[in-house]
Amino acid sequence: MLTKRDLLTSAAMAGIAATTASITSVAARNNTEWPSLMEAKDIAEDGFIYGLPLVMNYAIMYEYAVDRNSGQFKAPFNQIKNEPNVYTYKDTAIVTPNSDTPYSFIWMDLRAEPVVLSVPAIDSKRYFSVMLCDGNTYNYGYIGTRATGSDAGDYMVVGPDWNGDTPPGIKQVFRSSTEFSLAGYRTQLFGPDDLDNVKEVQAGYKVQMLSAYLEQTPPSGASTVDFPKIDKDLVKTNFFDYLDFALQFAPAQSNEKEIRAKLARIGVGPGKTFNFKDLPVKHKLEMALGMKSGQRKVDKAVADAGKAINGWRVSGLPGDSAHYNGNWLKRAVAAQAGIYGNDPEEATYPYTRVDSDGRTLDGSKHNYTITFPAEQLPPVNSFWSVTMYDGKSQLLIKNPINRYLINSPMLPAMKKNEDGSLTLYVQKDSPGPDKEPNWLPAPNDTIYLVMRLYWPKTEAPSILPAGNGTWRPPAVVAQ
């Protein structure tokens, strides 16, 4: 089962030179002249960077909506799945998941007709958001406290080629750039005793096909799709098989002409047929070098993303198609750093792997503290958190008190210092009963920390614009 970041982000580094055959069959099948060795390497590098978010997204969709035996299955397409709890170390399909807000998910198949998403009226004090993210990993719209308010409403999501009218009663129409798309819901949890209230809110989230919403006869269904199985070994064997598959549901946008033309030269894209087994060993090796080079570029760009502020990287990575504007490396960085992240206006995510001296965070070597000066907690309209992840997998870690984060709803139980500052204790062992309310358990290994500011304030002090705001996250200090 695909569970860890390296299963996707090192997706083509191993197992590529497994079989041999004739290159001429590929060129003949696609009516193209096969590129030279170095051209093939460059195409593989560019194609890997371009395709990484699409393949990561497909792997999650497969686990959540296709493979009922994946261990992570949520619900079939166009059906909502409300998670009754926040995520824990047992949830492994999504890297860097939040543990603040119980999720709800709808994987939408928009090929036959649009989908109508309905939300109930929600107390304005309770933050919620519905993030619409398509197969390109573009955040193409929001429903929720910040974006549309707390009133009840019906919203329509349409596919890339839909041209119908907007029915009465629909507040807003959102257009996905791909035929399969995700609606990810986040509903604020104020504490363990608030869970039943969250479930009541979730029960009010509804999804209907447009024909059902209008009480009309549904159109003929879309064709059945043979979704290719994806797992650790298969991804390592042939990354481009999955990209080739995903692209048939993603009509080319105007800024994709160049990269799509490159991919077509190696048989990747709608109407093409690419398979590594059709390549001689020397070409497989050139492709492998290109993909490995692409991965190195993504890794470096993740490490250097945004601006370094007290050891934290602060950036506004995720966004819509216009936000990326054909910058495929930026899009790949956003996916690898934390796929399905919010736009910075919805939530901003400072993250770090280093302490105040630039040394790698490692719970086996040091205890750490994070101290917010008095009156300088993260400035938000909603709430904030600091979440602990394993430094290698970017997954939540098992710990003795089942605490994966510290967030602002926990402040009443936490202890402030005499000067009004707040210190968090980041370490693998308890700092003692008196400090335990402020303890964020760490792994006995490398650490990845993510701060989340939900609906950050725009007036000073603010973390916005991301990387250039007036509020600065405090350093992680080794003890």
TIMAR-839738 format. One line per 5 residues: number of its first residue (from 1); their letters; for each residue x, y, z of C-alpha. Coordinates in Angstrom, 2 decimals, m for minus. Layout:
NUM	A	X:Y:Z ~ ... .
% end
This chain:
1	MLTKR	0.00:0.00:0.00 ~ 1.29:3.45:m0.88 ~ 1.87:5.18:2.40 ~ 5.00:7.27:2.58 ~ 6.36:10.28:0.74 .
6	DLLTS	9.26:8.38:m0.80 ~ 6.84:5.95:m2.44 ~ 5.81:8.84:m4.67 ~ 8.53:11.45:m4.65 ~ 11.29:9.00:m5.49 .
11	AAMAG	8.86:7.53:m7.95 ~ 11.15:6.64:m10.78 ~ 14.52:6.17:m9.21 ~ 14.52:2.40:m8.98 ~ 13.47:m0.63:m10.92 .
16	IAATT	13.36:1.14:m14.29 ~ 15.76:m1.03:m16.22 ~ 13.78:m4.18:m15.65 ~ 13.00:m5.29:m19.19 ~ 14.11:m4.64:m22.77 .
21	ASITS	12.49:m4.33:m26.17 ~ 12.64:m2.19:m29.27 ~ 12.52:1.58:m29.20 ~ 11.27:1.68:m32.75 ~ 7.93:0.23:m31.69 .
26	VAARN	7.31:3.26:m29.46 ~ 8.24:5.76:m32.14 ~ 6.18:3.98:m34.77 ~ 3.16:3.71:m32.51 ~ 3.18:7.44:m31.82 .
31	NTEWP	4.29:8.64:m35.26 ~ 7.22:10.53:m33.79 ~ 10.97:10.34:m34.02 ~ 12.37:9.20:m30.71 ~ 14.46:11.97:m29.07 .
36	SLMEA	18.20:11.71:m28.70 ~ 19.56:10.32:m25.47 ~ 20.10:13.69:m23.83 ~ 16.78:14.98:m25.10 ~ 15.10:11.95:m23.56 .
41	KDIAE	16.86:12.69:m20.27 ~ 15.70:16.31:m20.34 ~ 12.13:15.31:m21.21 ~ 12.11:12.80:m18.36 ~ 13.36:15.47:m15.95 .
46	DGFIY	10.81:18.06:m17.05 ~ 8.05:15.45:m17.27 ~ 8.75:14.17:m13.77 ~ 8.54:17.66:m12.28 ~ 5.38:18.41:m14.26 .
51	GLPLV	3.76:15.07:m13.52 ~ 4.62:14.54:m9.85 ~ 1.50:16.28:m8.46 ~ m0.77:14.43:m10.91 ~ 0.68:11.04:m9.98 .
56	MNYAI	0.55:11.81:m6.25 ~ m3.07:12.86:m6.63 ~ m3.94:9.73:m8.60 ~ m2.38:7.50:m5.95 ~ m4.50:9.11:m3.22 .
61	MYEYA	m7.65:9.00:m5.33 ~ m7.03:5.31:m6.00 ~ m6.68:4.54:m2.30 ~ m9.61:6.72:m1.24 ~ m12.20:6.16:m3.97 .
66	VDRNS	m11.26:3.13:m6.09 ~ m9.57:0.35:m4.13 ~ m11.94:m0.83:m1.43 ~ m9.18:m2.99:0.03 ~ m6.55:m0.27:0.27 .
71	GQFKA	m6.96:0.24:3.99 ~ m7.54:3.95:3.30 ~ m10.77:3.67:1.26 ~ m13.32:6.41:2.03 ~ m16.27:6.21:m0.37 .
76	PFNQI	m17.11:5.66:m4.05 ~ m17.13:8.62:m6.41 ~ m19.76:11.31:m5.75 ~ m20.44:10.11:m2.22 ~ m19.31:11.99:0.88 .
81	KNEPN	m17.24:10.39:3.63 ~ m17.21:12.20:6.96 ~ m14.28:11.32:9.16 ~ m15.54:11.06:12.76 ~ m12.15:11.96:14.24 .
86	VYTYK	m9.05:13.97:13.51 ~ m6.20:12.21:11.70 ~ m3.66:10.14:13.63 ~ m0.52:8.14:12.85 ~ m2.78:5.43:11.40 .
91	DTAIV	m3.76:7.69:8.48 ~ m1.05:7.28:5.89 ~ m2.40:8.04:2.41 ~ m1.80:11.81:2.58 ~ 1.59:13.20:3.57 .
96	TPNSD	1.61:15.99:6.16 ~ m2.10:15.67:7.07 ~ m3.59:18.09:9.55 ~ m4.87:16.82:12.87 ~ m6.82:20.00:13.68 .
101	TPYSF	m10.03:19.49:11.78 ~ m11.97:16.31:11.12 ~ m12.01:15.88:7.36 ~ m14.82:15.09:4.99 ~ m14.07:13.97:1.43 .
106	IWMDL	m15.89:13.75:m1.86 ~ m14.07:12.46:m4.93 ~ m16.16:13.78:m7.78 ~ m16.59:12.22:m11.22 ~ m17.71:15.17:m13.32 .
111	RAEPV	m17.80:13.45:m16.70 ~ m21.56:12.85:m16.98 ~ m22.94:15.88:m15.16 ~ m22.10:18.47:m12.49 ~ m22.20:17.85:m8.76 .
116	VLSVP	m24.06:20.05:m6.27 ~ m22.48:20.52:m2.84 ~ m24.76:21.81:m0.09 ~ m23.59:23.12:3.27 ~ m25.75:23.88:6.32 .
121	AIDSK	m25.76:27.06:8.36 ~ m22.79:26.84:10.73 ~ m22.02:28.88:13.85 ~ m19.73:31.71:12.70 ~ m17.39:30.93:15.62 .
126	RYFSV	m16.65:27.50:14.11 ~ m14.27:27.64:11.18 ~ m15.01:25.39:8.22 ~ m13.84:25.25:4.65 ~ m14.50:23.20:1.55 .
131	MLCDG	m11.41:23.26:m0.65 ~ m11.93:22.28:m4.28 ~ m8.79:20.73:m5.72 ~ m8.60:19.10:m9.14 ~ m6.37:16.42:m10.64 .
136	NTYNY	m3.76:19.05:m11.53 ~ m3.69:19.91:m7.78 ~ m5.06:23.38:m8.51 ~ m7.19:24.88:m5.74 ~ m9.94:26.25:m7.97 .
141	GYIGT	m12.42:27.41:m5.34 ~ m13.52:27.61:m1.72 ~ m16.75:27.36:0.21 ~ m16.58:28.24:3.90 ~ m16.23:30.74:6.71 .
146	RATGS	m13.70:32.97:4.96 ~ m14.79:32.55:1.35 ~ m18.60:32.41:1.40 ~ m19.63:32.92:5.03 ~ m21.47:30.72:7.50 .
151	DAGDY	m24.93:30.65:5.90 ~ m26.42:27.57:4.27 ~ m26.02:27.30:0.52 ~ m25.93:25.16:m2.61 ~ m22.87:25.27:m4.87 .
156	MVVGP	m22.27:23.57:m8.22 ~ m19.02:21.98:m9.39 ~ m18.66:21.41:m13.13 ~ m16.14:19.63:m15.32 ~ m13.80:21.28:m17.80 .
161	DWNGD	m16.17:20.93:m20.79 ~ m19.55:21.64:m19.19 ~ m21.56:24.40:m20.91 ~ m25.00:24.26:m19.27 ~ m27.01:26.94:m17.48 .
166	TPPGI	m26.80:27.75:m13.79 ~ m30.02:26.59:m12.10 ~ m31.94:28.84:m9.69 ~ m30.80:28.38:m6.11 ~ m27.13:27.79:m6.94 .
171	KQVFR	m25.02:30.42:m5.19 ~ m21.82:29.89:m7.15 ~ m20.37:27.67:m9.89 ~ m16.84:26.26:m9.67 ~ m15.07:24.76:m12.70 .
176	SSTEF	m12.54:21.95:m12.35 ~ m9.76:21.71:m14.94 ~ m9.97:17.90:m14.77 ~ m12.81:15.40:m14.98 ~ m12.07:13.90:m11.57 .
181	SLAGY	m11.79:16.29:m8.66 ~ m11.66:16.44:m4.87 ~ m13.72:18.39:m2.37 ~ m11.88:18.39:0.94 ~ m13.79:19.64:3.98 .
186	RTQLF	m12.18:20.89:7.19 ~ m14.47:21.40:10.20 ~ m12.98:22.97:13.32 ~ m12.88:20.85:16.48 ~ m12.63:22.85:19.71 .
191	GPDDL	m11.63:19.85:21.82 ~ m12.39:16.17:22.49 ~ m15.76:17.01:24.07 ~ m16.75:18.92:20.92 ~ m16.71:15.90:18.60 .
196	DNVKE	m20.47:15.30:18.64 ~ m21.03:18.90:17.56 ~ m18.65:18.43:14.64 ~ m20.49:15.26:13.62 ~ m23.75:17.23:13.64 .
201	VQAGY	m22.22:19.79:11.28 ~ m20.86:17.05:9.04 ~ m24.29:15.44:8.84 ~ m25.48:18.62:7.14 ~ m22.95:18.35:4.29 .
206	KVQML	m24.77:16.95:1.27 ~ m23.76:15.97:m2.25 ~ m26.12:15.40:m5.19 ~ m25.75:15.02:m8.90 ~ m27.28:18.01:m10.70 .
211	SAYLE	m30.13:15.88:m12.09 ~ m31.08:14.75:m8.59 ~ m30.91:18.34:m7.31 ~ m33.29:19.40:m10.12 ~ m35.41:16.25:m9.73 .
216	QTPPS	m34.82:15.36:m13.35 ~ m33.93:12.17:m15.19 ~ m30.16:11.73:m15.04 ~ m28.16:11.68:m18.25 ~ m26.57:8.48:m19.45 .
221	GASTV	m23.63:7.56:m17.27 ~ m20.01:8.03:m18.19 ~ m18.04:5.09:m19.47 ~ m16.48:2.68:m17.00 ~ m12.84:3.41:m16.25 .
226	DFPKI	m10.25:0.68:m15.73 ~ m8.18:2.40:m13.07 ~ m4.65:0.97:m13.01 ~ m3.53:m0.41:m9.68 ~ m0.92:1.75:m7.99 .
231	DKDLV	1.39:0.77:m5.15 ~ 4.99:1.16:m4.04 ~ 6.52:m1.28:m6.51 ~ 4.38:m0.27:m9.47 ~ 5.11:3.44:m9.00 .
236	KTNFF	8.82:2.75:m8.90 ~ 8.59:0.63:m12.03 ~ 6.83:3.15:m14.22 ~ 5.98:6.64:m13.08 ~ 5.03:7.74:m16.60 .
241	DYLDF	2.39:5.03:m17.00 ~ 0.37:6.79:m14.31 ~ 0.98:10.24:m15.72 ~ m0.10:8.96:m19.14 ~ m3.31:7.63:m17.59 .
246	ALQFA	m4.08:10.80:m15.61 ~ m3.62:13.13:m18.56 ~ m6.58:11.66:m20.45 ~ m8.85:13.26:m17.85 ~ m6.97:16.59:m17.87 .
251	PAQSN	m7.56:18.62:m21.05 ~ m4.47:20.61:m21.94 ~ m4.50:24.24:m20.86 ~ m2.90:26.99:m22.89 ~ 0.21:27.12:m20.71 .
256	EKEIR	0.78:23.37:m21.09 ~ 1.43:23.24:m24.82 ~ 5.20:23.05:m24.52 ~ 5.41:20.36:m21.84 ~ 2.63:18.31:m23.44 .
261	AKLAR	4.48:18.41:m26.77 ~ 7.65:17.18:m25.06 ~ 5.81:14.33:m23.37 ~ 4.14:13.37:m26.65 ~ 7.60:12.74:m28.13 .
266	IGVGP	8.04:9.83:m25.71 ~ 4.45:8.65:m26.12 ~ 2.94:10.19:m22.98 ~ m0.43:11.92:m23.19 ~ m4.02:11.41:m24.35 .
271	GKTFN	m4.15:8.91:m27.19 ~ m0.55:7.83:m26.58 ~ 0.81:4.57:m25.25 ~ 4.00:4.65:m23.24 ~ 5.65:1.80:m21.38 .
276	FKDLP	9.19:1.51:m20.14 ~ 9.28:m2.11:m21.22 ~ 9.31:m0.88:m24.83 ~ 12.66:0.85:m24.34 ~ 16.17:m0.55:m24.64 .
281	VKHKL	18.24:m0.51:m21.47 ~ 20.36:2.49:m22.50 ~ 17.27:4.61:m22.99 ~ 15.77:3.44:m19.72 ~ 18.92:4.56:m17.98 .
286	EMALG	18.79:8.00:m19.62 ~ 15.17:8.32:m18.55 ~ 16.10:7.24:m15.03 ~ 18.82:9.86:m14.86 ~ 16.36:12.52:m15.97 .
291	MKSGQ	13.78:11.55:m13.38 ~ 16.40:11.37:m10.66 ~ 17.60:14.83:m11.63 ~ 14.02:16.06:m11.50 ~ 13.58:14.65:m8.02 .
296	RKVDK	16.75:16.38:m6.84 ~ 15.41:19.68:m8.16 ~ 12.12:19.20:m6.33 ~ 13.89:18.25:m3.08 ~ 16.12:21.32:m3.24 .
301	AVADA	13.24:23.62:m4.10 ~ 11.21:22.28:m1.15 ~ 14.15:22.97:1.16 ~ 14.55:26.49:m0.27 ~ 10.88:27.40:m0.72 .
306	GKAIN	9.77:30.85:0.30 ~ 11.81:32.83:2.80 ~ 13.78:31.53:5.78 ~ 12.51:33.25:8.93 ~ 14.03:32.09:12.22 .
311	GWRVS	14.65:28.68:10.61 ~ 11.09:28.34:9.31 ~ 10.31:28.42:5.61 ~ 7.39:30.75:4.98 ~ 5.85:30.66:1.54 .
316	GLPGD	2.56:30.80:m0.28 ~ 2.97:27.58:m2.24 ~ m0.51:26.27:m3.12 ~ m2.99:28.02:m5.38 ~ m4.96:27.88:m8.61 .
321	SAHYN	m3.74:27.57:m12.19 ~ m3.07:31.30:m12.49 ~ m1.05:31.21:m9.26 ~ 1.39:28.65:m10.71 ~ 1.26:30.15:m14.22 .
326	GNWLK	3.06:27.19:m15.76 ~ 5.74:27.01:m13.07 ~ 5.73:23.22:m12.79 ~ 8.51:23.16:m10.20 ~ 6.52:25.41:m7.90 .
331	RAVAA	3.51:23.11:m8.27 ~ 5.62:20.01:m7.57 ~ 7.09:21.66:m4.48 ~ 3.61:22.45:m3.16 ~ 2.54:18.82:m3.63 .
336	QAGIY	5.65:17.32:m2.06 ~ 5.70:19.75:0.87 ~ 2.06:18.90:1.63 ~ m0.38:17.93:m1.08 ~ m3.82:19.54:m0.83 .
341	GNDPE	m2.46:22.51:1.09 ~ m4.58:25.64:1.26 ~ m4.06:28.94:m0.50 ~ m2.15:31.27:1.85 ~ m5.24:33.46:2.38 .
346	EATYP	m7.11:30.41:3.69 ~ m4.23:28.96:5.70 ~ m0.51:29.67:5.74 ~ 1.97:26.94:6.64 ~ 5.43:27.84:7.98 .
351	YTRVD	7.47:24.64:8.18 ~ 10.93:23.67:9.39 ~ 13.41:20.85:9.68 ~ 16.11:22.87:11.43 ~ 16.74:24.59:14.75 .
356	SDGRT	17.84:28.17:15.36 ~ 21.43:27.23:14.48 ~ 20.45:25.56:11.21 ~ 20.99:22.02:12.49 ~ 18.61:19.23:11.51 .
361	LDGSK	15.89:18.72:14.11 ~ 16.43:15.31:15.73 ~ 14.51:14.09:18.77 ~ 17.14:11.43:19.46 ~ 19.79:14.12:20.01 .
366	HNYTI	18.08:17.16:21.51 ~ 15.10:18.56:23.33 ~ 13.72:21.77:21.83 ~ 11.59:24.75:22.81 ~ 9.46:27.18:20.82 .
371	TFPAE	8.63:30.38:22.74 ~ 6.00:32.86:21.60 ~ 6.65:36.25:23.24 ~ 3.80:37.83:25.20 ~ 0.99:39.06:22.94 .
376	QLPPV	2.73:37.58:19.89 ~ 0.83:34.37:19.25 ~ 0.11:33.63:15.57 ~ m2.30:36.34:14.30 ~ m5.39:34.62:12.88 .
381	NSFWS	m9.09:35.20:12.41 ~ m9.73:31.55:13.23 ~ m7.10:29.38:14.94 ~ m3.48:28.19:14.73 ~ m1.52:25.01:15.43 .
386	VTMYD	1.96:23.48:15.49 ~ 1.99:19.85:14.28 ~ 4.69:17.20:14.70 ~ 5.67:14.81:11.88 ~ 8.26:12.16:11.34 .
391	GKSQL	11.11:13.83:9.48 ~ 11.40:11.07:6.88 ~ 7.81:10.09:6.05 ~ 6.07:13.40:6.90 ~ 3.41:11.37:8.71 .
396	LIKNP	2.02:11.85:12.20 ~ 3.87:9.90:14.88 ~ 2.65:7.46:17.50 ~ 3.27:8.84:20.99 ~ 2.33:8.03:24.59 .
401	INRYL	m0.26:10.81:25.02 ~ m1.81:10.63:21.52 ~ m0.99:14.29:20.94 ~ m0.01:15.23:17.41 ~ m0.19:18.98:17.71 .
406	INSPM	m0.64:21.94:19.98 ~ m3.24:24.45:18.86 ~ m4.95:27.60:20.07 ~ m8.09:25.84:21.39 ~ m5.72:24.14:23.89 .
411	LPAMK	m4.49:27.48:25.31 ~ m6.75:27.51:28.40 ~ m5.09:24.31:29.65 ~ m1.55:25.46:28.87 ~ 0.83:27.29:31.20 .
416	KNEDG	2.35:30.63:30.31 ~ 5.63:31.97:31.65 ~ 5.76:34.77:34.22 ~ 6.37:37.35:31.51 ~ 3.28:36.23:29.58 .
421	SLTLY	5.20:34.30:26.93 ~ 4.23:30.75:25.93 ~ 6.82:27.97:25.62 ~ 6.19:24.71:23.79 ~ 8.38:21.74:24.73 .
426	VQKDS	9.31:19.70:21.67 ~ 10.94:16.43:22.77 ~ 10.50:12.67:22.78 ~ 10.18:12.32:26.57 ~ 7.79:14.11:28.90 .
431	PGPDK	9.17:17.41:30.25 ~ 7.48:16.61:33.57 ~ 3.89:16.82:34.82 ~ 3.99:20.59:35.32 ~ 5.06:21.21:31.72 .
436	EPNWL	3.19:18.38:30.04 ~ 0.24:20.57:28.92 ~ 2.79:22.39:26.74 ~ 4.49:19.22:25.45 ~ 4.55:18.34:21.77 .
441	PAPND	5.85:14.73:21.60 ~ 8.65:14.19:19.09 ~ 9.98:11.04:17.40 ~ 13.24:9.44:18.44 ~ 14.57:10.53:15.07 .
446	TIYLV	14.41:13.46:12.66 ~ 11.58:15.97:12.99 ~ 9.41:17.92:10.56 ~ 7.32:20.72:12.10 ~ 4.45:22.53:10.41 .
451	MRLYW	2.70:25.58:11.80 ~ m0.79:26.29:10.49 ~ m2.45:29.69:10.58 ~ m6.09:29.27:9.57 ~ m7.58:32.39:7.98 .
456	PKTEA	m4.57:34.55:8.82 ~ m5.20:38.20:9.58 ~ m4.31:40.65:6.84 ~ m3.77:43.71:9.04 ~ m0.45:44.05:10.89 .
461	PSILP	0.86:42.06:12.58 ~ 0.27:39.47:9.85 ~ 2.11:36.59:8.24 ~ 0.76:37.83:4.89 ~ 1.99:38.33:2.30 .
466	AGNGT	3.61:34.97:2.91 ~ 7.33:35.43:3.44 ~ 7.07:39.21:3.73 ~ 4.63:39.70:6.58 ~ 5.21:41.62:9.80 .
471	WRPPA	4.68:38.60:12.09 ~ 7.59:36.16:12.36 ~ 7.38:32.58:13.69 ~ 9.74:32.06:16.66 ~ 12.80:29.84:16.27 .
476	VVAQ	13.06:26.23:17.44 ~ 15.82:26.28:20.05 ~ 17.89:23.22:21.04 ~ 18.30:22.71:24.79 .
% end
